[in-house]
Amino acid sequence: MKTVVSSADAPAAIGPYSQAIEAGQLLFCSGQLPIAPKTGNLIGEDVSAQARQVLENLGAVLKAAGTSYAYVVKTTVFLTDLNDFTAMNQVYGEFFSEASPARSTVQVAALPKGAKVEIEAIALKPS
């Protein structure tokens, strides 16, 4: 059985998808963009500011599902420029400091709304 998870503290989906799907003890979070939940506007000019907003949005979805960053087991980071890896990684480390999740980082040609970074995650639901 699957359950749709959503949070008003994260941007609404900009297409036919859910912010997250809970399936048993797993939570599959859709990629989050650096969008302000209240305005729908892209936040930040540089990848550091954008990564911070992305991770705050992800945190809101995790919270709505009753979990947190501590239970994230896998992330995928999408960057439009791998030269931004170090700056993104510094912000990422502020949110995942201990027992960091497994991660893949890839460069993509473009992201919706002209974003520089998008992050998706898989998390456990605490018992």
Contacts in CASP RR format, 6 or more apart in sequence:
PFRMAT RR
TARGET T0000
AUTHOR 0000-0000-0000
METHOD contacts of the structure
MODEL  1
MKTVVSSADAPAAIGPYSQAIEAGQLLFCSGQLPIAPKTGNLIGEDVSAQ
ARQVLENLGAVLKAAGTSYAYVVKTTVFLTDLNDFTAMNQVYGEFFSEAS
PARSTVQVAALPKGAKVEIEAIALKPS
1 23 0 8 1.000
1 24 0 8 1.000
2 21 0 8 1.000
2 22 0 8 1.000
2 23 0 8 1.000
3 21 0 8 1.000
3 22 0 8 1.000
3 23 0 8 1.000
4 18 0 8 1.000
4 20 0 8 1.000
4 21 0 8 1.000
4 22 0 8 1.000
5 18 0 8 1.000
5 19 0 8 1.000
5 20 0 8 1.000
5 21 0 8 1.000
5 22 0 8 1.000
5 27 0 8 1.000
5 61 0 8 1.000
5 64 0 8 1.000
5 65 0 8 1.000
6 18 0 8 1.000
6 19 0 8 1.000
6 20 0 8 1.000
6 61 0 8 1.000
6 64 0 8 1.000
7 19 0 8 1.000
7 60 0 8 1.000
7 61 0 8 1.000
7 63 0 8 1.000
7 64 0 8 1.000
8 37 0 8 1.000
9 37 0 8 1.000
9 57 0 8 1.000
9 60 0 8 1.000
9 63 0 8 1.000
9 64 0 8 1.000
10 19 0 8 1.000
10 32 0 8 1.000
10 37 0 8 1.000
10 57 0 8 1.000
10 58 0 8 1.000
10 59 0 8 1.000
10 60 0 8 1.000
10 61 0 8 1.000
10 64 0 8 1.000
11 32 0 8 1.000
11 33 0 8 1.000
11 35 0 8 1.000
11 36 0 8 1.000
11 37 0 8 1.000
11 40 0 8 1.000
11 57 0 8 1.000
12 19 0 8 1.000
12 37 0 8 1.000
12 40 0 8 1.000
13 19 0 8 1.000
13 30 0 8 1.000
14 112 0 8 1.000
14 113 0 8 1.000
17 30 0 8 1.000
18 30 0 8 1.000
19 29 0 8 1.000
19 30 0 8 1.000
19 61 0 8 1.000
19 64 0 8 1.000
20 27 0 8 1.000
20 28 0 8 1.000
20 29 0 8 1.000
20 30 0 8 1.000
20 61 0 8 1.000
20 64 0 8 1.000
20 65 0 8 1.000
21 27 0 8 1.000
21 28 0 8 1.000
22 28 0 8 1.000
22 65 0 8 1.000
22 125 0 8 1.000
24 125 0 8 1.000
25 124 0 8 1.000
25 125 0 8 1.000
25 127 0 8 1.000
26 122 0 8 1.000
26 123 0 8 1.000
26 124 0 8 1.000
26 125 0 8 1.000
27 62 0 8 1.000
27 65 0 8 1.000
27 67 0 8 1.000
27 121 0 8 1.000
27 122 0 8 1.000
27 123 0 8 1.000
27 124 0 8 1.000
27 125 0 8 1.000
28 122 0 8 1.000
29 58 0 8 1.000
29 61 0 8 1.000
29 62 0 8 1.000
29 120 0 8 1.000
29 121 0 8 1.000
29 122 0 8 1.000
29 123 0 8 1.000
30 120 0 8 1.000
31 58 0 8 1.000
31 78 0 8 1.000
31 118 0 8 1.000
31 119 0 8 1.000
31 120 0 8 1.000
31 121 0 8 1.000
32 54 0 8 1.000
32 55 0 8 1.000
32 57 0 8 1.000
32 58 0 8 1.000
32 61 0 8 1.000
32 118 0 8 1.000
32 119 0 8 1.000
32 120 0 8 1.000
33 42 0 8 1.000
33 54 0 8 1.000
33 57 0 8 1.000
33 111 0 8 1.000
33 112 0 8 1.000
33 113 0 8 1.000
33 115 0 8 1.000
33 118 0 8 1.000
34 42 0 8 1.000
34 43 0 8 1.000
34 44 0 8 1.000
34 49 0 8 1.000
34 50 0 8 1.000
34 51 0 8 1.000
34 52 0 8 1.000
34 53 0 8 1.000
34 54 0 8 1.000
34 57 0 8 1.000
34 115 0 8 1.000
34 116 0 8 1.000
34 117 0 8 1.000
35 41 0 8 1.000
35 42 0 8 1.000
35 43 0 8 1.000
35 53 0 8 1.000
35 57 0 8 1.000
35 113 0 8 1.000
35 115 0 8 1.000
36 43 0 8 1.000
36 53 0 8 1.000
37 57 0 8 1.000
37 60 0 8 1.000
42 50 0 8 1.000
42 113 0 8 1.000
42 114 0 8 1.000
42 115 0 8 1.000
43 49 0 8 1.000
43 50 0 8 1.000
43 53 0 8 1.000
44 50 0 8 1.000
44 53 0 8 1.000
46 87 0 8 1.000
46 116 0 8 1.000
47 79 0 8 1.000
47 81 0 8 1.000
47 84 0 8 1.000
47 87 0 8 1.000
47 88 0 8 1.000
47 116 0 8 1.000
47 117 0 8 1.000
48 87 0 8 1.000
48 88 0 8 1.000
48 90 0 8 1.000
48 91 0 8 1.000
50 115 0 8 1.000
50 116 0 8 1.000
50 117 0 8 1.000
51 87 0 8 1.000
51 88 0 8 1.000
51 91 0 8 1.000
51 92 0 8 1.000
51 117 0 8 1.000
51 119 0 8 1.000
52 91 0 8 1.000
54 117 0 8 1.000
54 118 0 8 1.000
54 119 0 8 1.000
55 91 0 8 1.000
55 92 0 8 1.000
55 95 0 8 1.000
55 119 0 8 1.000
58 119 0 8 1.000
58 121 0 8 1.000
59 68 0 8 1.000
59 69 0 8 1.000
62 68 0 8 1.000
62 69 0 8 1.000
62 71 0 8 1.000
62 72 0 8 1.000
62 121 0 8 1.000
62 123 0 8 1.000
65 123 0 8 1.000
65 125 0 8 1.000
66 125 0 8 1.000
66 126 0 8 1.000
67 123 0 8 1.000
67 124 0 8 1.000
67 125 0 8 1.000
67 126 0 8 1.000
68 123 0 8 1.000
69 95 0 8 1.000
69 96 0 8 1.000
70 98 0 8 1.000
70 99 0 8 1.000
71 123 0 8 1.000
71 124 0 8 1.000
71 125 0 8 1.000
71 126 0 8 1.000
72 96 0 8 1.000
72 101 0 8 1.000
72 121 0 8 1.000
72 122 0 8 1.000
72 123 0 8 1.000
73 101 0 8 1.000
73 102 0 8 1.000
73 122 0 8 1.000
73 123 0 8 1.000
73 124 0 8 1.000
74 101 0 8 1.000
74 102 0 8 1.000
74 103 0 8 1.000
74 121 0 8 1.000
74 122 0 8 1.000
75 96 0 8 1.000
75 101 0 8 1.000
75 102 0 8 1.000
75 103 0 8 1.000
75 104 0 8 1.000
75 119 0 8 1.000
75 120 0 8 1.000
75 121 0 8 1.000
75 122 0 8 1.000
76 103 0 8 1.000
76 104 0 8 1.000
76 105 0 8 1.000
76 106 0 8 1.000
76 119 0 8 1.000
76 120 0 8 1.000
76 121 0 8 1.000
77 88 0 8 1.000
77 92 0 8 1.000
77 103 0 8 1.000
77 104 0 8 1.000
77 105 0 8 1.000
77 106 0 8 1.000
77 117 0 8 1.000
77 118 0 8 1.000
77 119 0 8 1.000
78 105 0 8 1.000
78 106 0 8 1.000
78 107 0 8 1.000
78 108 0 8 1.000
78 111 0 8 1.000
78 117 0 8 1.000
78 118 0 8 1.000
78 119 0 8 1.000
78 120 0 8 1.000
79 85 0 8 1.000
79 88 0 8 1.000
79 105 0 8 1.000
79 106 0 8 1.000
79 107 0 8 1.000
79 108 0 8 1.000
79 116 0 8 1.000
79 117 0 8 1.000
80 107 0 8 1.000
80 108 0 8 1.000
80 109 0 8 1.000
80 110 0 8 1.000
80 111 0 8 1.000
80 114 0 8 1.000
80 115 0 8 1.000
80 116 0 8 1.000
80 117 0 8 1.000
81 107 0 8 1.000
81 116 0 8 1.000
82 105 0 8 1.000
82 107 0 8 1.000
84 116 0 8 1.000
84 117 0 8 1.000
85 105 0 8 1.000
88 105 0 8 1.000
88 117 0 8 1.000
92 119 0 8 1.000
93 100 0 8 1.000
101 121 0 8 1.000
111 117 0 8 1.000
111 118 0 8 1.000
112 118 0 8 1.000
END
